[in-house]
Amino acid sequence: MTTVTDSPVRTDDNPFALSHLDALEAESVHIFREVAGEFERPVILFSGGKDSIVMLHLALKAFAPAPVPFALLHVDTGHNFPEVIEYRDRTVAQHGLRLHVASVQDFIDRGVLRERPDGTRNPLQTVPLLDAIASGKFDAVFGGGRRDEEKARAKERVFSLRDEFGAWDPRRQRPELWSLYNGRHAVGEHVRVFPLSNWTELDVWQYIEREEIALPEIYYAHHRDVFRRDGMWLTAGEWGGPKEHEAVENRLVRYRTVGDMSCTGAVDSDADTIEAVIAEIAASRLTERGATRADDKLSEAAMEDRKREGYF
Amino acid sequence: MSTTQADISQTGTATSLLRFATAGSVDDGKSTLVGRLLHDSKSVLADQLEAVEHASRRRGQDAPDLALLTDGLRAEREQGITIDVAYRYFATARRRFILADTPGHVQYTRNMVTGASTAELAVVLVDARNGVVEQTRRHAAVAALLRVPHVVLAVNKMDLVEYAEPVFARIAEEFTAYAASLGVKDVVAVPISALAGDNVVEPSANMDWYGGPTLLEHLETVPVGSDPGVEPARFPVQYVIRPQSEEFHDYRGYAGQLASGVLRVGDPVTVLPSGHTSTVAAIDALGGPAELAWAPQSVTVRLTDDIDISRGDLIAAGPAATPTKDIEATVCHLNERPLNVGARVLLKHTTRTVRALVKEISYRIDIDTLEQRSGAEGLNVNDIGHVVLRTAEPLALDTYHDNRRTGSFILIDPADGTTLTAGMAGEAFDTIVSTTDASIEEDWV
């Protein structure tokens, strides 16, 4: 990842005005440095999705020319896009990072978790995640969650306190004023930190364009064998698709989000460049989760419930 | 005016960012206004609207209730309450907006203080039929207390007063006078109907007499940020960067975010609280070296002298406050547990956390009348008061009047880490309104 930085764009009449991307970048870097200054063992959740890639890019900039003082943690559902795993391993090697992997498959093999009838593994990530946090003794866990993503996230703090069970209690969250983040926690508790809280999907893409950040290829339009389920185009795979009545067809698609293959849908798209992707998102009439995540369609409060249990 | 999301992509990344807060109760139509802003700026996407329509239908409502757009958690929906502050995001071709949406009831002061702390503009909503009421004055007072630079009075429900100019003019005049008395420098009043859409995004066809901007036009054009060029530089050190690699063997950089002002290579600086002086040798902006940096950029600063600097220190240029252990401040108490004289707490100021003792609660401020009531033993949740603190180590505080970032702090319970209190160094308002004159009091009510 190169750090190409032109000087901040000046706008309005004020010679010291910052563009919105510069303002968001400065805020996120401030958050990373606060955590580095106040916590013992932070870790970055890294899925190989665009938000976690932007997080890592910001962390690299925040501590340059020194290395990032955190390890990465990937909660591996076992239903991965091969392109994403390749990207993950390439990135880890390139920056000399340490990667921890918490494997959902391991938990299933050990009988701790049971496969769901629908084959979806997103909800199964919580247990391996909390186990990895406890065994790694991580006290701060960076997540790529954004407040614009989902209703329950709109009230999330930048520093979000989790109890010994990883649980999120909206009523126990601390008021967050100015840029004074309170990271104090008891032994066994940890703090989830969301440096991209104030970014929108479009900001993320504009930043990827400006910083020339490489992404896994599946974010750009490509031909793929897919089948229709619950109104989404899913990729065929060992995880359990397609079923007999589901017809596979080859379509030009791309992914707006990257998650567990079983519940992350592709969208029809011919956007094969970053410019085309940005134009497509700016004109889109659906949110990224609405368009591509089956797990959020389960109920009106699906995300709230998962967050309470310790999900990302 | 076409302000679709699609326009943004054409402007590249050169749009500015405005953080603002809304205050007002459900009765004033705040949720409708926020829903209208999101909806008319095309920030509500089809699946979100569908969810709202679905929920509205299930509750037996005919039309989609835009207020549901700003509803969050199931706990809130079930109990019909709103917890804390919710953040909303929308954009036009000219600007990106972060809206801190604060509920108007029960925990009003705490929530509004939280939302206003990062806001550069506050929208205070009034019902045109009721005019300036106690709650309006409270919202104005909180905006003034938090030194929100711009205040907009949105006189809502103009459709219910036949779009009558005198009604608007009277309310605007009364509010502007009150806000000015609190030291608010920029007040703009806009007559609107959130329900009908008048003057929110589109100019109203019903109020020819109004020549000003719509609410959104004002939000798009109000100057963002203060002018770092005229402020003394304040750079709280967050983290010391020492790569200890072959290539950067002697590199020692101080990482932080400029709280105010401009730093240039060659500037003489003072490190507080130690008082050591040095000179800026280099500035590493995010991604490359720079000749200067300004607030609120995050950068890394290197100095010419090898002096002992660590997290919590402040690198300052220009006139700087003398570090002190005795702090007088205006506070808003945020927690259910009262803050009492004698309490031992932690105080977090910029990047420094120190032990502190509550020595005195000088007075409580009645946020509705602005009367100072002395003799308070403790401050309860939502109370505003003036306190005297003693800290274990000296702090380089500016007054909140001079600097919102280096003049603010939070108090933390050392036992469980709870954030107890929000603090602002110095006096509450530029102009303290005397409330002993009963005739003025009557005018307000």
Interface residues (C-beta under 8 A of the other chain):
Chain A: T3 V4 T5 S7 P8 V9 T11 D12 D13 N14 P15 F16 A17 L18 S19 H20 L21 D22 A23 L24 E25 A26 E27 V29 H30 R33 E34 A36 G37 K61 A62 F63 A64 P65 A66 P67 R147 D148 K151 A152 A154 K155 L161 P170 R171 Q173 R174 P175 E176 L177 W178 S179 L180 N182 R184 H185 A186 S197 N198 T200 L202 D203 Q206 Y207 R210 I278 A279 A282 A283 S284 R285 L286 T287 G290 A291 E300 A301 E304 D305
Chain B: Q5 A6 D7 I8 S9 G12 T13 A14 T15 S16 L17 L45 A46 D47 Q48 A51 A55 D71 G72 L73 R74 A75 I83 D84 V85 A86 Y87 R88 Y89 A91 R95 R96 I98 R110 V113 T114 S117 T118 P223 V224 G225 D227 P228 G229 Q238 Y239 I241 R242 P243 Q244 S245 E247 F248 Y251 A255 G256 Q257 V262 D284 A285 L286 G287 G288 A290 W294 A295 P296 Q297 S298 R311 L334 L346 K348 T350 T351 R404 R405 S408 F409 I410 I412 D416 G417 T418 T419 A422
